[in-house]
């Protein structure tokens, strides 16, 4: 199982290196494919502008059947971040319905998710916190009732986070730098499948693979 997870993570890491998600930088921690260094770069015209927030993303040996964890390396003041830095977000909760929290399976983790979809969900959560069941109650109260205090704490953490900007790293400067490029339109070729062979010829190293097939190989 771990070898299957490693192969999937290698593919996802390669794709994110080739086509980075705007506002994020990723690298491996100590060359371990199961532990990633992630940096969230604050978007222009937000209270996070200019920030470089480092975090650690750790993957289980049965990924993608169970979710990774995401923890900020420094204090991060946000209604949905615990005091120890752990991010509380539905997409990273184990698969299936949770009758206690009321979360439905479609809100939580499932094997079709990827690192990219998690990162995009984190960006959405930063911009629009969920204060109905906050991980940090004080931050949730400040966000709803004292936005000036909330913003001042976050901006102070932005300044602290700048100490983590790597030497030579070019920080994005404009809103355009944070926009996801539109996918290239590829003209279909009727002869493609005849030249490439049937889809069933794809092996485990191809991007189009069946998770169930990989389980049978382990």
MDTraj code that builds the backbone (N, CA, C; nanometers):
import mdtraj as md
import numpy as np

residues = "UNK UNK UNK UNK UNK UNK UNK UNK UNK UNK UNK UNK UNK UNK UNK UNK UNK UNK UNK UNK UNK UNK UNK UNK UNK UNK UNK UNK UNK UNK UNK UNK UNK UNK UNK UNK UNK UNK UNK UNK UNK UNK UNK UNK UNK UNK UNK UNK UNK UNK UNK UNK UNK UNK UNK UNK UNK UNK UNK UNK UNK UNK UNK UNK UNK UNK UNK UNK UNK UNK UNK UNK UNK UNK UNK UNK UNK UNK UNK UNK UNK UNK UNK UNK UNK UNK UNK UNK UNK UNK UNK UNK UNK UNK UNK UNK UNK UNK UNK UNK UNK UNK UNK UNK UNK UNK UNK UNK UNK UNK UNK UNK UNK UNK UNK UNK UNK UNK UNK UNK UNK UNK UNK UNK UNK UNK UNK UNK UNK UNK UNK UNK UNK UNK UNK UNK UNK UNK UNK UNK UNK UNK UNK UNK UNK UNK UNK UNK UNK UNK UNK UNK UNK UNK UNK UNK UNK UNK UNK UNK UNK UNK UNK UNK UNK UNK UNK UNK UNK UNK UNK UNK UNK UNK UNK UNK UNK UNK UNK UNK UNK UNK UNK UNK UNK UNK UNK UNK UNK UNK UNK UNK UNK UNK UNK UNK UNK UNK UNK UNK UNK UNK UNK UNK UNK UNK UNK UNK UNK UNK UNK UNK UNK UNK UNK UNK UNK UNK".split()
xyz = np.array([
    [0.0823, -0.1204, 0.0000],
    [0.0000, 0.0000, 0.0000],
    [0.0858, 0.1256, 0.0000],
    [0.1940, 0.1243, 0.0832],
    [0.2793, 0.2431, 0.0921],
    [0.3456, 0.2734, -0.0408],
    [0.3822, 0.1664, -0.1160],
    [0.4461, 0.1891, -0.2455],
    [0.3491, 0.2530, -0.3436],
    [0.2207, 0.2142, -0.3369],
    [0.1202, 0.2764, -0.4231],
    [0.1033, 0.4235, -0.3873],
    [0.0992, 0.4523, -0.2563],
    [0.0861, 0.5907, -0.2118],
    [0.2060, 0.6732, -0.2574],
    [0.3245, 0.6168, -0.2466],
    [0.4454, 0.6887, -0.2880],
    [0.4413, 0.7219, -0.4366],
    [0.3946, 0.6265, -0.5186],
    [0.3854, 0.6510, -0.6625],
    [0.2877, 0.7636, -0.6945],
    [0.1725, 0.7629, -0.6265],
    [0.0722, 0.8670, -0.6500],
    [0.1257, 1.0027, -0.6067],
    [0.1921, 1.0076, -0.4916],
    [0.2472, 1.1332, -0.4416],
    [0.3585, 1.1854, -0.5316],
    [0.4386, 1.0945, -0.5847],
    [0.5434, 1.1362, -0.6776],
    [0.4823, 1.2046, -0.7988],
    [0.3741, 1.1478, -0.8512],
    [0.3075, 1.2073, -0.9668],
    [0.2507, 1.3449, -0.9328],
    [0.1851, 1.3541, -0.8157],
    [0.1241, 1.4814, -0.7779],
    [0.2304, 1.5877, -0.7488],
    [0.3410, 1.5461, -0.6884],
    [0.4483, 1.6420, -0.6610],
    [0.5102, 1.6908, -0.7918],
    [0.5308, 1.5993, -0.8840],
    [0.5867, 1.6366, -1.0140],
    [0.4948, 1.7350, -1.0865],
    [0.3644, 1.7097, -1.0807],
    [0.2680, 1.7976, -1.1478],
    [0.2658, 1.9364, -1.0837],
    [0.2716, 1.9419, -0.9503],
    [0.2699, 2.0716, -0.8824],
    [0.4004, 2.1475, -0.9025],
    [0.5088, 2.0749, -0.9238],
    [0.6365, 2.1405, -0.9538],
    [0.6343, 2.1986, -1.0941],
    [0.5709, 2.1236, -1.1847],
    [0.5626, 2.1686, -1.3236],
    [0.4588, 2.2789, -1.3403],
    [0.3446, 2.2644, -1.2716],
    [0.2359, 2.3621, -1.2802],
    [0.1930, 2.4022, -1.1394],
    [0.2664, 2.4934, -1.0761],
    [0.2374, 2.5296, -0.9372],
    [0.0990, 2.5914, -0.9207],
    [0.0393, 2.5663, -0.8044],
    [-0.0859, 2.6337, -0.7699],
    [-0.0505, 2.7758, -0.7270],
    [-0.1084, 2.8781, -0.7904],
    [-0.0753, 3.0165, -0.7541],
    [-0.0947, 3.0417, -0.6054],
    [0.0057, 3.1051, -0.5435],
    [-0.0038, 3.1351, -0.4014],
    [0.0556, 3.0294, -0.3113],
    [0.1138, 2.9239, -0.3706],
    [0.1744, 2.8175, -0.2911],
    [0.3132, 2.7819, -0.3447],
    [0.3981, 2.7354, -0.2552],
    [0.5266, 2.6769, -0.2940],
    [0.5385, 2.5451, -0.2185],
    [0.5781, 2.4386, -0.2864],
    [0.5891, 2.3079, -0.2215],
    [0.7274, 2.2497, -0.2433],
    [0.7716, 2.1725, -0.1452],
    [0.8980, 2.1013, -0.1538],
    [0.8885, 1.9804, -0.0609],
    [0.9807, 1.8868, -0.0751],
    [0.9826, 1.7706, 0.0125],
    [1.0670, 1.8014, 0.1351],
    [1.0235, 1.7535, 0.2497],
    [1.1012, 1.7696, 0.3725],
    [1.1966, 1.6510, 0.3840],
    [1.3250, 1.6790, 0.3807],
    [1.4285, 1.5741, 0.3907],
    [1.4103, 1.4661, 0.2835],
    [1.3663, 1.5091, 0.1633],
    [1.3465, 1.4168, 0.0503],
    [1.2481, 1.3045, 0.0816],
    [1.1569, 1.3283, 0.1748],
    [1.0565, 1.2287, 0.2120],
    [0.9279, 1.2594, 0.1373],
    [0.8872, 1.1709, 0.0469],
    [0.7694, 1.1962, -0.0357],
    [0.6420, 1.2020, 0.0488],
    [0.6463, 1.1499, 0.1725],
    [0.5283, 1.1507, 0.2583],
    [0.5192, 1.2741, 0.3481],
    [0.6203, 1.3608, 0.3441],
    [0.6179, 1.4829, 0.4256],
    [0.6610, 1.6004, 0.3381],
    [0.5694, 1.6946, 0.3196],
    [0.5966, 1.8088, 0.2312],
    [0.6068, 1.9380, 0.3100],
    [0.6990, 2.0239, 0.2672],
    [0.7031, 2.1625, 0.3123],
    [0.6119, 2.2431, 0.2209],
    [0.5185, 2.3142, 0.2794],
    [0.4251, 2.3964, 0.2019],
    [0.4341, 2.5403, 0.2502],
    [0.4383, 2.6337, 0.1579],
    [0.4341, 2.7755, 0.1928],
    [0.3122, 2.8394, 0.1272],
    [0.2348, 2.9101, 0.2077],
    [0.1207, 2.9869, 0.1563],
    [0.1643, 3.1319, 0.1444],
    [0.1495, 3.1866, 0.0263],
    [0.1926, 3.3240, -0.0002],
    [0.0695, 3.4139, 0.0016],
    [0.0730, 3.5164, 0.0863],
    [-0.0417, 3.6041, 0.1038],
    [-0.0783, 3.6791, -0.0230],
    [-0.2064, 3.6768, -0.0572],
    [-0.2539, 3.7403, -0.1797],
    [-0.2627, 3.8923, -0.1646],
    [-0.2399, 3.9649, -0.2737],
    [-0.2555, 4.1114, -0.2704],
    [-0.3974, 4.1513, -0.2329],
    [-0.4089, 4.2681, -0.1696],
    [-0.5372, 4.3260, -0.1310],
    [-0.6125, 4.2397, -0.0296],
    [-0.5373, 4.1603, 0.0477],
    [-0.5946, 4.0866, 0.1603],
    [-0.5093, 4.1164, 0.2828],
    [-0.5576, 4.0782, 0.4013],
    [-0.4786, 4.1012, 0.5223],
    [-0.3540, 4.0130, 0.5261],
    [-0.3468, 3.9137, 0.4377],
    [-0.2310, 3.8248, 0.4327],
    [-0.1245, 3.8714, 0.3330],
    [-0.1470, 3.9823, 0.2681],
    [-0.0559, 4.0293, 0.1635],
    [0.0875, 4.0383, 0.2143],
    [0.1795, 3.9811, 0.1356],
    [0.3215, 3.9849, 0.1702],
    [0.3665, 3.8758, 0.2642],
    [0.2714, 3.7943, 0.3139],
    [0.3069, 3.6884, 0.4078],
    [0.3612, 3.5636, 0.3393],
    [0.4416, 3.4893, 0.4142],
    [0.4983, 3.3634, 0.3641],
    [0.4827, 3.2629, 0.4784],
    [0.3697, 3.1923, 0.4775],
    [0.3313, 3.1089, 0.5912],
    [0.3695, 2.9633, 0.5655],
    [0.4671, 2.9150, 0.6407],
    [0.5157, 2.7784, 0.6213],
    [0.4299, 2.6785, 0.6974],
    [0.4132, 2.5621, 0.6374],
    [0.3342, 2.4562, 0.6980],
    [0.3915, 2.3208, 0.6576],
    [0.3490, 2.2187, 0.7285],
    [0.3920, 2.0819, 0.6986],
    [0.2702, 1.9981, 0.6648],
    [0.2780, 1.9299, 0.5527],
    [0.1704, 1.8424, 0.5069],
    [0.2229, 1.6988, 0.5115],
    [0.1600, 1.6147, 0.5940],
    [0.2056, 1.4765, 0.6106],
    [0.0994, 1.3797, 0.5598],
    [0.1446, 1.2792, 0.4853],
    [0.0534, 1.1859, 0.4187],
    [0.0605, 1.0480, 0.4836],
    [-0.0543, 0.9796, 0.4984],
    [-0.0559, 0.8450, 0.5562],
    [-0.0081, 0.7423, 0.4530],
    [0.0334, 0.6251, 0.4980],
    [0.0803, 0.5221, 0.4042],
    [-0.0281, 0.4689, 0.3122],
    [-0.1566, 0.4903, 0.3483],
    [-0.2654, 0.4438, 0.2621],
    [-0.3267, 0.5575, 0.1798],
    [-0.2546, 0.6698, 0.1665],
    [-0.3007, 0.7779, 0.0785],
    [-0.3205, 0.7216, -0.0624],
    [-0.4259, 0.7581, -0.1343],
    [-0.5242, 0.8628, -0.1092],
    [-0.6539, 0.8161, -0.0420],
    [-0.6513, 0.6965, 0.0186],
    [-0.7749, 0.6479, 0.0798],
    [-0.8033, 0.7171, 0.2119],
    [-0.6996, 0.7758, 0.2718],
    [-0.7166, 0.8599, 0.3894],
    [-0.6430, 0.9912, 0.3675],
    [-0.6870, 1.0990, 0.4338],
    [-0.6345, 1.2323, 0.4036],
    [-0.5002, 1.2616, 0.4689],
    [-0.4287, 1.3600, 0.4153],
    [-0.3084, 1.4094, 0.4818],
    [-0.3472, 1.4990, 0.5991],
    [-0.2482, 1.5387, 0.6779],
    [-0.2682, 1.6404, 0.7807],
    [-0.1958, 1.7672, 0.7358],
    [-0.2421, 1.8813, 0.7864],
    [-0.1834, 2.0099, 0.7490],
    [-0.1665, 2.0904, 0.8768],
    [-0.0397, 2.1293, 0.9055],
    [-0.0105, 2.2026, 1.0281],
    [0.0822, 2.3210, 0.9978],
    [0.0430, 2.4395, 1.0422],
    [0.1285, 2.5570, 1.0255],
    [0.2486, 2.5464, 1.1192],
    [0.3651, 2.5906, 1.0691],
    [0.4874, 2.5809, 1.1487],
    [0.4979, 2.6917, 1.2537],
    [0.4349, 2.8050, 1.2283],
    [0.4313, 2.9151, 1.3241],
    [0.2865, 2.9403, 1.3682],
    [0.2723, 3.0259, 1.4693],
    [0.1373, 3.0642, 1.5114],
    [0.0604, 3.1217, 1.3925],
    [-0.0634, 3.0782, 1.3795],
    [-0.1465, 3.1268, 1.2696],
    [-0.2852, 3.1546, 1.3260],
    [-0.3174, 3.2803, 1.3362],
    [-0.4417, 3.3241, 1.3991],
    [-0.5556, 3.3169, 1.2981],
    [-0.6426, 3.2181, 1.3201],
    [-0.7535, 3.1961, 1.2272],
    [-0.8581, 3.1107, 1.2982],
    [-0.9866, 3.1375, 1.2763],
    [-1.0907, 3.0592, 1.3438],
    [-1.0810, 2.9090, 1.3212],
    [-1.0239, 2.8674, 1.2091],
    [-1.0202, 2.7248, 1.1761],
    [-0.8814, 2.6622, 1.1883],
    [-0.7969, 2.7252, 1.2710],
    [-0.6635, 2.6707, 1.2987],
    [-0.6482, 2.6572, 1.4500],
    [-0.6190, 2.5341, 1.4950],
    [-0.5987, 2.5107, 1.6376],
    [-0.4728, 2.5831, 1.6860],
    [-0.4620, 2.5998, 1.8178],
    [-0.3478, 2.6709, 1.8743],
    [-0.2148, 2.6007, 1.8447],
    [-0.2197, 2.4690, 1.8199],
    [-0.0963, 2.3963, 1.7872],
    [-0.0650, 2.4002, 1.6378],
    [-0.1435, 2.4758, 1.5600],
    [-0.1147, 2.4931, 1.4180],
    [-0.1910, 2.4011, 1.3253],
    [-0.2644, 2.3029, 1.3805],
    [-0.3379, 2.2104, 1.2947],
    [-0.4551, 2.2814, 1.2281],
    [-0.4692, 2.2570, 1.0985],
    [-0.5795, 2.3155, 1.0231],
    [-0.7028, 2.2268, 1.0352],
    [-0.8164, 2.2877, 1.0672],
    [-0.9434, 2.2149, 1.0745],
    [-1.0258, 2.2525, 0.9527],
    [-1.0375, 2.1584, 0.8601],
    [-1.1121, 2.1818, 0.7373],
    [-1.1765, 2.0501, 0.6955],
    [-1.2988, 2.0562, 0.6500],
    [-1.3758, 1.9345, 0.6220],
    [-1.3067, 1.8416, 0.5239],
    [-1.2420, 1.8990, 0.4232],
    [-1.1814, 1.8168, 0.3181],
    [-1.0709, 1.7265, 0.3724],
    [-1.0160, 1.7599, 0.4904],
    [-0.9103, 1.6787, 0.5502],
    [-0.9622, 1.5865, 0.6605],
    [-1.0942, 1.5797, 0.6764],
    [-1.1523, 1.4875, 0.7739],
    [-1.1711, 1.3502, 0.7088],
    [-1.1587, 1.2429, 0.7860],
    [-1.1681, 1.1066, 0.7291],
    [-1.2950, 1.0870, 0.6471],
    [-1.2920, 0.9916, 0.5525],
    [-1.4070, 0.9693, 0.4631],
    [-1.5334, 0.9276, 0.5385],
    [-1.6471, 0.9540, 0.4749],
    [-1.7754, 0.9080, 0.5279],
    [-1.8488, 1.0130, 0.6082],
    [-1.9776, 0.9877, 0.6293],
    [-2.0606, 1.0778, 0.7096],
    [-2.0119, 1.0801, 0.8543],
    [-2.0263, 1.1947, 0.9198],
    [-1.9950, 1.2064, 1.0617],
    [-2.1187, 1.2590, 1.1337],
    [-2.1953, 1.1697, 1.1996],
    [-2.3197, 1.2125, 1.2651],
    [-2.2963, 1.3102, 1.3799],
    [-2.1768, 1.3089, 1.4392],
    [-2.1485, 1.3971, 1.5513],
    [-2.1369, 1.5422, 1.5054],
    [-2.0562, 1.5641, 1.4003],
    [-2.0368, 1.7006, 1.3501],
    [-2.1456, 1.7411, 1.2510],
    [-2.2127, 1.6402, 1.1940],
    [-2.3139, 1.6684, 1.0934],
    [-2.2570, 1.6810, 0.9534],
    [-2.1256, 1.6589, 0.9393],
    [-2.0637, 1.6668, 0.8061],
    [-2.1060, 1.5471, 0.7212],
    [-2.1393, 1.5750, 0.5961],
    [-2.1739, 1.4703, 0.5017],
    [-2.0489, 1.4195, 0.4310],
    [-2.0577, 1.2997, 0.3775],
    [-1.9433, 1.2381, 0.3120],
    [-1.8899, 1.3244, 0.1984],
    [-1.9798, 1.3930, 0.1265],
    [-1.9360, 1.4729, 0.0131],
    [-1.8562, 1.5960, 0.0556],
    [-1.8639, 1.6342, 0.1842],
    [-1.7871, 1.7478, 0.2346],
    [-1.6483, 1.7056, 0.2805],
    [-1.6321, 1.5776, 0.3080],
    [-1.5102, 1.5279, 0.3702],
    [-1.4175, 1.4648, 0.2660],
    [-1.3093, 1.4071, 0.3122],
    [-1.2096, 1.3492, 0.2226],
    [-1.2662, 1.2328, 0.1438],
    [-1.2225, 1.2205, 0.0194],
    [-1.2463, 1.0992, -0.0583],
    [-1.1262, 1.0806, -0.1508],
    [-1.1029, 0.9581, -0.2001],
    [-0.9805, 0.9283, -0.2759],
    [-0.9639, 1.0052, -0.4067],
    [-1.0687, 1.0747, -0.4514],
    [-1.0528, 1.1529, -0.5743],
    [-0.9870, 1.2877, -0.5466],
    [-0.9728, 1.3247, -0.4185],
    [-0.9076, 1.4503, -0.3846],
    [-0.7580, 1.4396, -0.4127],
    [-0.6919, 1.5541, -0.4184],
    [-0.5482, 1.5587, -0.4446],
    [-0.4877, 1.6717, -0.3634],
    [-0.3564, 1.6810, -0.3661],
    [-0.2895, 1.7917, -0.2973],
    [-0.3393, 1.9245, -0.3533],
    [-0.3545, 1.9311, -0.4832],
    [-0.4000, 2.0556, -0.5455],
    [-0.5383, 2.0955, -0.4948],
    [-0.6318, 2.0015, -0.4861],
    [-0.7666, 2.0361, -0.4404],
    [-0.7652, 2.0799, -0.2943],
    [-0.6763, 2.0216, -0.2136],
    [-0.6631, 2.0629, -0.0740],
    [-0.6126, 2.2065, -0.0662],
    [-0.5093, 2.2380, -0.1439],
    [-0.4530, 2.3729, -0.1411],
    [-0.5567, 2.4769, -0.1830],
    [-0.6357, 2.4447, -0.2846],
    [-0.7387, 2.5380, -0.3291],
    [-0.8448, 2.5577, -0.2199],
    [-0.8768, 2.4513, -0.1474],
    [-0.9744, 2.4617, -0.0398],
    [-0.9205, 2.5465, 0.0749],
    [-0.7902, 2.5365, 0.1006],
    [-0.7292, 2.6164, 0.2075],
    [-0.7375, 2.7643, 0.1740],
    [-0.7104, 2.7994, 0.0490],
    [-0.7200, 2.9395, 0.0068],
    [-0.8616, 2.9924, 0.0305],
    [-0.9617, 2.9121, -0.0028],
    [-1.1007, 2.9533, 0.0169],
    [-1.1322, 2.9727, 0.1647],
    [-1.0789, 2.8826, 0.2487],
    [-1.1064, 2.8914, 0.3919],
    [-1.0412, 3.0140, 0.4541],
    [-0.9201, 3.0491, 0.4094],
    [-0.8536, 3.1675, 0.4628],
    [-0.9353, 3.2927, 0.4323],
    [-0.9906, 3.2970, 0.3134],
    [-1.0679, 3.4141, 0.2722],
    [-1.2062, 3.4174, 0.3367],
    [-1.2596, 3.3000, 0.3690],
    [-1.3969, 3.2921, 0.4216],
    [-1.4011, 3.1904, 0.5351],
    [-1.3573, 3.2282, 0.6563],
    [-1.3527, 3.1342, 0.7689],
    [-1.4897, 3.0772, 0.8032],
    [-1.4874, 2.9567, 0.8580],
    [-1.6088, 2.8940, 0.9088],
    [-1.6124, 2.9166, 1.0596],
    [-1.6942, 3.0101, 1.1030],
    [-1.6998, 3.0464, 1.2450],
    [-1.8081, 2.9727, 1.3220],
    [-1.8797, 2.8827, 1.2565],
    [-1.9899, 2.8121, 1.3234],
    [-1.9378, 2.7111, 1.4249],
    [-1.8204, 2.6516, 1.3971],
    [-1.7591, 2.5581, 1.4928],
    [-1.6072, 2.5804, 1.4886],
    [-1.5616, 2.6931, 1.5450],
    [-1.4210, 2.7318, 1.5319],
    [-1.3255, 2.6427, 1.6098],
    [-1.2072, 2.6211, 1.5532],
    [-1.0999, 2.5510, 1.6233],
    [-1.0333, 2.6452, 1.7227],
    [-1.0315, 2.7740, 1.6888],
    [-0.9800, 2.8777, 1.7777],
    [-1.0969, 2.9706, 1.8101],
    [-1.1555, 2.9507, 1.9283],
    [-1.2766, 3.0248, 1.9651],
    [-1.2498, 3.1744, 1.9710],
    [-1.1361, 3.2146, 2.0299],
    [-1.1043, 3.3569, 2.0416],
    [-1.0941, 3.4228, 1.9049],
    [-1.0297, 3.3532, 1.8106],
    [-1.0177, 3.4077, 1.6752],
    [-1.1545, 3.4170, 1.6087],
    [-1.2398, 3.3191, 1.6349],
    [-1.3738, 3.3218, 1.5781],
    [-1.4553, 3.4391, 1.6296],
    [-1.4435, 3.4661, 1.7596],
    [-1.5169, 3.5784, 1.8195],
    [-1.4636, 3.7104, 1.7646],
    [-1.3293, 3.7226, 1.7581],
    [-1.2698, 3.8465, 1.7075],
    [-1.3073, 3.8698, 1.5621],
    [-1.3104, 3.7631, 1.4825],
    [-1.3450, 3.7786, 1.3409],
    [-1.4866, 3.8315, 1.3251],
    [-1.5779, 3.7867, 1.4106],
    [-1.7179, 3.8273, 1.3982],
    [-1.7466, 3.9612, 1.4656],
    [-1.6778, 3.9901, 1.5777],
    [-1.7174, 4.1055, 1.6595],
    [-1.6136, 4.2173, 1.6694],
    [-1.4895, 4.1879, 1.6376],
    [-1.3856, 4.2905, 1.6496],
    [-1.2850, 4.2720, 1.5363],
    [-1.3296, 4.3037, 1.4159],
    [-1.2469, 4.2786, 1.2972],
    [-1.1163, 4.3593, 1.3008],
    [-1.1188, 4.4769, 1.3627],
    [-0.9966, 4.5574, 1.3708],
    [-0.8891, 4.4842, 1.4515],
    [-0.9278, 4.4244, 1.5629],
    [-0.8340, 4.3460, 1.6439],
    [-0.7853, 4.2246, 1.5657],
    [-0.8788, 4.1570, 1.5022],
    [-0.8442, 4.0369, 1.4242],
    [-0.7414, 4.0709, 1.3168],
    [-0.7681, 4.1753, 1.2411],
    [-0.6781, 4.2129, 1.1320],
    [-0.5408, 4.2527, 1.1838],
    [-0.5356, 4.3205, 1.2974],
    [-0.4063, 4.3648, 1.3505],
    [-0.3211, 4.2466, 1.3936],
    [-0.3827, 4.1435, 1.4514],
    [-0.3076, 4.0233, 1.4913],
    [-0.2538, 3.9516, 1.3680],
    [-0.3387, 3.9378, 1.2665],
    [-0.2959, 3.8704, 1.1437],
    [-0.1822, 3.9474, 1.0767],
    [-0.1945, 4.0779, 1.0680],
    [-0.0902, 4.1579, 1.0017],
    [0.0416, 4.1506, 1.0763],
    [0.0367, 4.1381, 1.2083],
    [0.1587, 4.1198, 1.2858],
    [0.2240, 3.9859, 1.2520],
    [0.1418, 3.8831, 1.2346],
    [0.1949, 3.7523, 1.1969],
    [0.2485, 3.7524, 1.0547],
    [0.1917, 3.8350, 0.9680],
    [0.2443, 3.8507, 0.8324],
    [0.3892, 3.8989, 0.8385],
    [0.4149, 3.9990, 0.9226],
    [0.5509, 4.0529, 0.9348],
    [0.6476, 3.9478, 0.9888],
    [0.6021, 3.8694, 1.0850],
    [0.6870, 3.7630, 1.1398],
    [0.7163, 3.6576, 1.0339],
    [0.6157, 3.6264, 0.9530],
    [0.6306, 3.5213, 0.8512],
    [0.7336, 3.5566, 0.7447],
    [0.7577, 3.6841, 0.7239],
    [0.8531, 3.7255, 0.6205],
    [0.9945, 3.6773, 0.6506],
    [1.0216, 3.6440, 0.7774],
    [1.1536, 3.5901, 0.8136],
    [1.1789, 3.4555, 0.7464],
    [1.0713, 3.3882, 0.7050],
    [1.0842, 3.2547, 0.6459],
    [1.0968, 3.2561, 0.4937],
    [1.0922, 3.3743, 0.4329],
    [1.1060, 3.3805, 0.2868],
    [1.2466, 3.3359, 0.2494],
    [1.2609, 3.2327, 0.1680],
    [1.3940, 3.1816, 0.1334],
    [1.4758, 3.2851, 0.0560],
    [1.6072, 3.2859, 0.0746],
    [1.6922, 3.3768, -0.0025],
    [1.6745, 3.3545, -0.1523],
    [1.6573, 3.4621, -0.2248],
    [1.6426, 3.4522, -0.3701],
    [1.5026, 3.4205, -0.4171],
    [1.4090, 3.3944, -0.3237],
    [1.2723, 3.3629, -0.3643],
    [1.2037, 3.4893, -0.4137],
    [1.1425, 3.4816, -0.5301],
    [1.0739, 3.5963, -0.5880],
    [0.9276, 3.5937, -0.5473],
    [0.8901, 3.6861, -0.4587],
    [0.7520, 3.6922, -0.4132],
    [0.6615, 3.7458, -0.5237],
    [0.5440, 3.6856, -0.5439],
    [0.4472, 3.7392, -0.6405],
    [0.4082, 3.8818, -0.6007],
    [0.3875, 3.9665, -0.7002],
    [0.3623, 4.1075, -0.6725],
    [0.2220, 4.1540, -0.7080],
    [0.1580, 4.0892, -0.8010],
    [0.0285, 4.1387, -0.8489],
    [-0.0788, 4.0318, -0.8370],
    [-0.2040, 4.0755, -0.8490],
    [-0.3155, 3.9816, -0.8438],
    [-0.3074, 3.8806, -0.9582],
    [-0.2530, 3.9225, -1.0703],
    [-0.2404, 3.8332, -1.1851],
    [-0.1530, 3.7123, -1.1509],
    [-0.0524, 3.7339, -1.0646],
    [0.0370, 3.6244, -1.0259],
    [-0.0353, 3.5163, -0.9472],
    [-0.1532, 3.5502, -0.8948],
    [-0.2279, 3.4545, -0.8136],
    [-0.3445, 3.3922, -0.8893],
    [-0.3560, 3.4241, -1.0162],
    [-0.4640, 3.3697, -1.0966],
    [-0.4209, 3.2387, -1.1613],
    [-0.5141, 3.1440, -1.1652],
    [-0.4865, 3.0151, -1.2284],
    [-0.5028, 3.0303, -1.3786],
    [-0.4009, 2.9911, -1.4517],
    [-0.4053, 3.0039, -1.5973],
    [-0.5119, 2.9109, -1.6544],
    [-0.5785, 2.9585, -1.7588],
    [-0.6788, 2.8752, -1.8251],
    [-0.6098, 2.7576, -1.8938],
    [-0.6698, 2.6400, -1.8880],
    [-0.6079, 2.5243, -1.9524],
    [-0.5982, 2.5430, -2.1034],
    [-0.4918, 2.4883, -2.1590],
    [-0.4732, 2.4970, -2.3028],
    [-0.5771, 2.4108, -2.3732],
    [-0.6305, 2.4618, -2.4836],
    [-0.7257, 2.3830, -2.5615],
    [-0.6477, 2.2939, -2.6576],
    [-0.6730, 2.1646, -2.6447],
    [-0.6025, 2.0681, -2.7283],
    [-0.6978, 2.0167, -2.8351],
    [-0.6581, 2.0307, -2.9596],
    [-0.7425, 1.9859, -3.0697],
    [-0.7432, 1.8342, -3.0741],
    [-0.8615, 1.7765, -3.0766],
    [-0.8724, 1.6313, -3.0755],
    [-0.8259, 1.5727, -3.2085],
    [-0.7591, 1.4604, -3.1982],
    [-0.7095, 1.3888, -3.3141],
    [-0.7786, 1.2532, -3.3175],
    [-0.8567, 1.2300, -3.4231],
    [-0.9322, 1.1043, -3.4327],
    [-0.8417, 0.9821, -3.4344],
    [-0.7150, 1.0016, -3.4747],
    [-0.6235, 0.8874, -3.4837],
    [-0.5483, 0.8632, -3.3541],
    [-0.5726, 0.9474, -3.2507],
    [-0.4932, 0.9388, -3.1295],
    [-0.4983, 0.7997, -3.0677],
    [-0.6224, 0.7481, -3.0474],
    [-0.6331, 0.6204, -2.9774],
    [-0.5802, 0.5042, -3.0610],
    [-0.5892, 0.5180, -3.1964],
    [-0.5355, 0.4109, -3.2800],
    [-0.3841, 0.4079, -3.2736],
    [-0.3237, 0.5281, -3.2626],
    [-0.1773, 0.5349, -3.2583],
    [-0.1242, 0.5007, -3.1204],
    [-0.2016, 0.5341, -3.0161],
    [-0.1517, 0.5176, -2.8801],
    [-0.1831, 0.3808, -2.8223],
    [-0.2786, 0.3108, -2.8801],
    [-0.3196, 0.1849, -2.8230],
    [-0.4411, 0.2034, -2.7358],
    [-0.5049, 0.0934, -2.6968],
    [-0.6243, 0.1001, -2.6140],
    [-0.5905, 0.1500, -2.4746],
    [-0.6871, 0.2167, -2.4101],
    [-0.6632, 0.2712, -2.2761],
    [-0.6259, 0.1615, -2.1773],
    [-0.6678, 0.0372, -2.2030],
    [-0.6360, -0.0718, -2.1120],
    [-0.4888, -0.1058, -2.1125],
    [-0.4136, -0.0531, -2.2138],
    [-0.2698, -0.0792, -2.2202],
    [-0.1914, 0.0068, -2.1240],
    [-0.2551, 0.1069, -2.0623],
    [-0.1831, 0.1944, -1.9707],
    [-0.1370, 0.1137, -1.8510],
    [-0.0134, 0.1401, -1.8054],
    [0.0352, 0.0711, -1.6862],
    [0.0263, 0.1646, -1.5664],
    [0.0770, 0.1193, -1.4521],
    [0.0626, 0.1951, -1.3274],
    [0.1371, 0.3257, -1.3284],
    [0.2329, 0.3422, -1.4219],
    [0.3094, 0.4656, -1.4255],
    [0.2389, 0.5746, -1.5029],
    [0.1282, 0.5390, -1.5711],
    [0.0549, 0.6389, -1.6472],
    [-0.0327, 0.7192, -1.5534],
    [-0.0706, 0.8389, -1.5995],
    [-0.1562, 0.9252, -1.5177],
    [-0.2959, 0.8680, -1.5049],
    [-0.3417, 0.7891, -1.6054],
    [-0.4749, 0.7297, -1.6025],
    [-0.4644, 0.5896, -1.5449],
    [-0.4943, 0.5756, -1.4187],
    [-0.4807, 0.4460, -1.3559],
    [-0.6014, 0.4230, -1.2676],
    [-0.6229, 0.2982, -1.2298],
    [-0.7349, 0.2611, -1.1454],
    [-0.6827, 0.2308, -1.0061],
    [-0.7327, 0.2996, -0.9054],
    [-0.6848, 0.2789, -0.7687],
    [-0.7066, 0.1350, -0.7254],
    [-0.8194, 0.0757, -0.7682],
    [-0.8449, -0.0632, -0.7285],
    [-0.7434, -0.1580, -0.7867],
    [-0.6992, -0.1289, -0.9108],
    [-0.5982, -0.2136, -0.9734],
    [-0.4711, -0.2087, -0.8943],
    [-0.4339, -0.0888, -0.8439],
    [-0.3090, -0.0766, -0.7694],
    [-0.3165, -0.1572, -0.6399],
    [-0.4351, -0.1612, -0.5785],
    [-0.4491, -0.2388, -0.4557],
    [-0.4230, -0.3855, -0.4811],
    [-0.4664, -0.4360, -0.5956],
    [-0.4485, -0.5773, -0.6276],
    [-0.3030, -0.6108, -0.6464],
    [-0.2213, -0.5102, -0.6842],
    [-0.0802, -0.5364, -0.7088],
    [-0.0011, -0.5405, -0.5802],
    [-0.0526, -0.4784, -0.4711],
    [0.0227, -0.4711, -0.3458],
    [0.0226, -0.6046, -0.2733],
])
top = md.Topology()
chain = top.add_chain()
for i, resn in enumerate(residues, 1):
    res = top.add_residue(resn, chain, resSeq=i)
    for name in ("N", "CA", "C"):
        top.add_atom(name, md.element.get_by_symbol(name[0]), res)
traj = md.Trajectory(xyz[None], top)
